[in-house]
Amino acid sequence: VSSNVERVLGFKPEELTGKPLAEANLLHADDMPEAVDKAQHVLAGEVYLSSIFRFVTNNGDIVIGEVSGIPLSRDGQVVEVINVARDITKRINTENSLRESSERYLHILDSLPSAVCILKDEDTRFTFANQGFCALSGHEIRDIIGKTPVELKLPMGLDDFFSNGKP
């Protein structure tokens, strides 16, 4: 057990060395079945490169770790398992915050009475359209997303949009 376990989880290496996974109380209870399954696969000689588990620190906080497991074999027998874990809590929390912010942003755009759409830069396909845009274009959201303005036979400029008599 690396000395980093004390910095990240608050346990001294000697507190964990030699303890079975279930007795160490390092993992969130809901993650134990998957961790045991992964451990069994590694003990059978398989490699897993990236699994995400919730670890419980010595003071009860949750740390999210990305774990890889590699069997070490001698004479065709697995004699050891090398696990490497890294703390990805900040990354996961940032991803969750960005996702929530994006959902709020899209909700606000969707509720605007004005027509709003978002096109992907590289191929000018619609990735978002609100109800105002649907009303203006005459298309349903399900028909707009993933299509280009040309595929939808939409006017090419604002002047074309407003020349068809729609408000």
C-alpha positions as CSV (number, residue, x, y, z in Angstrom):
1,V,0.0,0.0,0.0
2,S,1.5,3.3,-1.1
3,S,2.1,6.1,1.4
4,N,-0.2,8.3,-0.8
5,V,-3.2,6.5,0.7
6,E,-2.6,8.6,3.9
7,R,-2.7,11.9,1.9
8,V,-5.7,10.9,-0.1
9,L,-7.8,8.8,2.2
10,G,-6.3,9.5,5.7
11,F,-5.3,5.9,6.4
12,K,-1.8,4.9,7.2
13,P,-0.5,2.1,4.8
14,E,0.0,-0.3,7.7
15,E,-3.7,0.1,8.6
16,L,-4.6,-1.4,5.2
17,T,-1.8,-3.8,4.4
18,G,-2.9,-7.4,4.4
19,K,-6.6,-6.6,5.0
20,P,-9.2,-8.1,2.6
21,L,-11.0,-5.6,0.5
22,A,-14.3,-6.0,2.4
23,E,-12.6,-5.5,5.8
24,A,-10.7,-2.4,4.8
25,N,-13.9,-0.4,4.5
26,L,-12.3,1.7,1.8
27,L,-15.1,1.5,-0.7
28,H,-18.6,2.8,-0.7
29,A,-20.9,-0.2,0.0
30,D,-22.7,0.2,-3.3
31,D,-19.4,-0.1,-5.2
32,M,-18.3,-3.3,-3.4
33,P,-20.0,-5.8,-5.7
34,E,-18.3,-4.3,-8.8
35,A,-15.0,-4.1,-7.1
36,V,-15.1,-7.7,-6.0
37,D,-16.1,-8.7,-9.5
38,K,-13.1,-6.7,-11.0
39,A,-10.7,-8.2,-8.4
40,Q,-11.8,-11.7,-9.3
41,H,-11.2,-11.1,-13.0
42,V,-7.7,-9.7,-12.2
43,L,-7.0,-12.7,-10.0
44,A,-8.0,-14.8,-13.0
45,G,-5.4,-13.1,-15.1
46,E,-7.4,-10.3,-16.8
47,V,-6.5,-6.6,-16.9
48,Y,-8.9,-3.7,-16.3
49,L,-7.7,-0.3,-17.2
50,S,-10.3,2.1,-15.8
51,S,-13.0,1.7,-13.3
52,I,-14.5,4.4,-11.2
53,F,-15.2,3.8,-7.5
54,R,-16.2,5.9,-4.5
55,F,-13.7,5.6,-1.7
56,V,-14.6,6.4,1.9
57,T,-11.9,8.4,3.7
58,N,-10.9,7.9,7.3
59,N,-13.2,10.8,8.3
60,G,-16.1,9.6,6.2
61,D,-15.8,11.8,3.2
62,I,-16.2,10.4,-0.3
63,V,-13.3,10.5,-2.8
64,I,-13.9,9.4,-6.3
65,G,-11.0,7.2,-7.7
66,E,-10.2,5.8,-11.1
67,V,-8.7,2.4,-10.6
68,S,-6.7,0.1,-12.9
69,G,-5.8,-3.5,-12.0
70,I,-3.1,-5.7,-13.5
71,P,-2.2,-9.3,-12.5
72,L,1.4,-10.1,-11.8
73,S,2.1,-13.7,-12.9
74,R,4.9,-16.1,-12.2
75,D,5.0,-19.5,-13.8
76,G,1.5,-19.0,-15.2
77,Q,0.0,-18.3,-11.8
78,V,-1.3,-14.9,-10.6
79,V,0.8,-14.2,-7.5
80,E,0.0,-10.6,-7.0
81,V,-2.4,-7.9,-8.2
82,I,-1.1,-4.4,-8.8
83,N,-3.9,-1.7,-8.5
84,V,-3.3,1.9,-9.3
85,A,-5.8,4.5,-8.2
86,R,-5.9,8.2,-8.7
87,D,-8.2,10.8,-7.2
88,I,-10.5,12.2,-9.8
89,T,-13.0,13.8,-7.4
90,K,-12.3,17.4,-8.7
91,R,-12.7,16.3,-12.3
92,I,-16.0,14.5,-11.7
93,N,-17.3,17.4,-9.6
94,T,-16.3,19.8,-12.4
95,E,-18.0,17.6,-15.1
96,N,-21.2,17.4,-13.0
97,S,-21.2,21.2,-12.5
98,L,-20.7,21.8,-16.2
99,R,-23.5,19.4,-17.1
100,E,-25.8,21.1,-14.6
101,S,-24.9,24.5,-16.0
102,S,-25.4,23.3,-19.5
103,E,-28.8,21.9,-18.7
104,R,-29.8,25.2,-17.0
105,Y,-28.6,27.2,-20.0
106,L,-30.5,25.0,-22.5
107,H,-33.6,25.2,-20.3
108,I,-33.4,29.0,-20.4
109,L,-32.9,29.0,-24.2
110,D,-35.8,26.7,-24.6
111,S,-38.1,28.9,-22.6
112,L,-37.3,32.1,-24.6
113,P,-40.1,33.3,-26.8
114,S,-37.6,34.3,-29.5
115,A,-36.3,31.8,-32.0
116,V,-33.0,30.2,-30.9
117,C,-31.0,27.5,-32.5
118,I,-27.5,26.1,-32.2
119,L,-25.5,24.7,-35.1
120,K,-22.3,22.6,-34.9
121,D,-19.5,24.5,-36.5
122,E,-17.8,21.8,-38.5
123,D,-20.9,20.6,-40.5
124,T,-23.5,23.2,-39.7
125,R,-26.0,20.7,-38.2
126,F,-28.5,21.7,-35.7
127,T,-27.8,20.6,-32.1
128,F,-30.5,22.6,-30.5
129,A,-33.7,24.4,-31.4
130,N,-36.3,26.0,-29.1
131,Q,-40.0,26.1,-29.6
132,G,-39.7,29.7,-31.0
133,F,-37.4,28.4,-33.8
134,C,-39.8,25.5,-34.5
135,A,-42.7,27.9,-34.9
136,L,-40.6,30.1,-37.2
137,S,-39.2,27.3,-39.3
138,G,-42.3,25.2,-39.5
139,H,-40.5,22.0,-38.3
140,E,-40.7,19.9,-35.2
141,I,-37.6,19.6,-32.9
142,R,-37.3,15.9,-33.8
143,D,-37.0,16.8,-37.5
144,I,-34.5,19.7,-36.9
145,I,-31.8,18.1,-34.6
146,G,-29.0,16.6,-36.6
147,K,-30.0,18.2,-39.9
148,T,-28.5,21.1,-41.8
149,P,-30.5,24.2,-42.9
150,V,-30.2,22.9,-46.5
151,E,-31.7,19.5,-45.6
152,L,-34.6,21.3,-44.0
153,K,-34.9,23.6,-47.0
154,L,-34.7,26.6,-44.7
155,P,-34.2,30.1,-46.0
156,M,-30.5,30.9,-46.1
157,G,-30.6,34.4,-44.5
158,L,-32.7,36.5,-42.2
159,D,-34.2,38.5,-45.0
160,D,-35.4,35.2,-46.6
161,F,-36.9,34.2,-43.2
162,F,-38.9,37.4,-42.8
163,S,-40.0,37.7,-46.4
164,N,-42.3,34.6,-46.1
165,G,-44.8,36.6,-44.1
166,K,-44.2,35.0,-40.7
167,P,-43.9,37.3,-37.7
